[in-house]
């Protein structure tokens, strides 16, 4: 394994500039070169110079399919150039030690991988969960040291927790599993860690998008073997900038809101003796709509309508992207946004004074004046909106949104082609 000193010397000589351009774009090469050099220097200060692997895992953005994955539906997702990177090295102590910038060191013993209730919601639970799941698959994980730097902002809807589990999973896959796990398998391992150890009831969307990279059309009809189809698309060629606006609302106290979406959709499915809505015929649903009102709430029915319409939009959006039809794609995004607001109802939480997402959507539409498209991003209720902004308006959009929501609240996303990634040593 290449030593940290060798990595630093070769980065300084520009040997990895092509790889950095592949991951981050040509304009970011010098910035990322400095970032990796700083990461390696931090590793040496923390753990001493020795052989290391360099691992990267991206954040993700949901492009189409809002709250469809948990009903085994369809989604379009993309990996973001904003990522987490780690310098990792084996040790012979049976201890995992992870230092992330701005955080206390994570320390755990590799023989103690049982779930611990006190760790729920903490990063150490994700590490323990990944190691436990890999152990179940026969990987004899040993100790390792890691230094991590993240550019995936928390609370920006880019799924920092999924990026973290894919980073850890990719590191262990590289160090102890000989790279045997596929992106789909790493995603399932990460989902297990988030669900069972961290206590987050997520579907597979976030982890799969982070693990696969690029634009992907996902179909979760078969949970054990989700269909993954890569879409070749370059938004810059469509004349669009992908912007994520953090509206600043708090996610505190919203667990029940998120859970109710899944529960109410499943209540409707249960009326047809099915587990999820993807197993229910849309025609059968609408033919029984009157009778269903006597069994489930109107909100549950509205959310089911959203599912059927949104699930049908995803292949249309994929087709528009493949064809380079920006106008059609944006029209579908606008329809998705209306459905999420009016039918799914994940824009305004129960607190009547919390309307940050609605305000961000209203301001976005005022700036865009019918151009591009904007919608709620991800889970909703609080957090972020996603805007597809004509390049000619990109600077104006960011300036006007940050004037209201604060500096650095608006992110421009570049889509990167790779998911969990180990930098090649040769």
Number of C-alpha atoms within 10 A of each C-alpha: 11 13 15 25 17 16 21 19 13 14 16 14 10 15 13 19 19 13 15 21 16 15 25 22 16 13 10 13 20 13 11 17 18 13 14 20 19 14 22 24 18 20 24 16 10 14 14 11 16 16 16 23 22 25 23 26 35 39 34 34 27 24 23 29 29 29 29 25 24 23 22 23 26 29 28 25 26 31 32 28 26 25 27 23 27 28 25 27 23 21 13 9 11 15 18 22 18 24 20 16 13 7 8 9 15 17 15 18 14 19 14 11 17 11 16 13 11 9 15 18 15 14 17 18 26 29 26 24 28 25 26 23 18 20 15 9 10 9 17 12 20 19 20 21 21 26 24 22 20 20 13 23 17 12 17 23 24 26 22 25 22 29 32 27 29 37 30 26 31 26 27 25 21 19 20 17 17 10 13 12 17 14 22 20 17 27 27 23 24 31 28 24 25 27 16 15 26 26 17 16 15 15 21 23 28 28 32 31 36 34 33 27 26 24 29 24 23 25 22 22 18 10 15 10 11 17 15 18 13 17 17 14 18 15 17 12 10 15 14 21 22 23 20 25 28 27 26 17 15 13 13 7 10 16 11 9 16 17 11 13 21 18 15 20 28 19 22 25 21 14 15 17 11 14 17 21 25 21 15 18 13 15 10 10 21 13 11 12 13 10 11 18 14 9 11 15 13 15 16 23 22 17 24 25 20 26 28 19 16 27 25 14 21 26 18 15 25 24 15 18 21 13 13 17 13 20 14 15 23 22 17 20 27 18 18 25 25 17 22 24 21 14 19 26 18 25 27 18 20 12 10 7 8 16 17 23 28 19 15 24 24 12 15 24 17 12 17 19 9 12 16 24 27 29 30 28 30 24 17 26 27 28 24 29 27 28 28 26 26 21 17 11 16 18 12 14 23 22 15 15 21 17 11 13 17 14 11 12 19 23 16 19 17 20 25 23 19 23 30 32 22 19 13 10 11 6
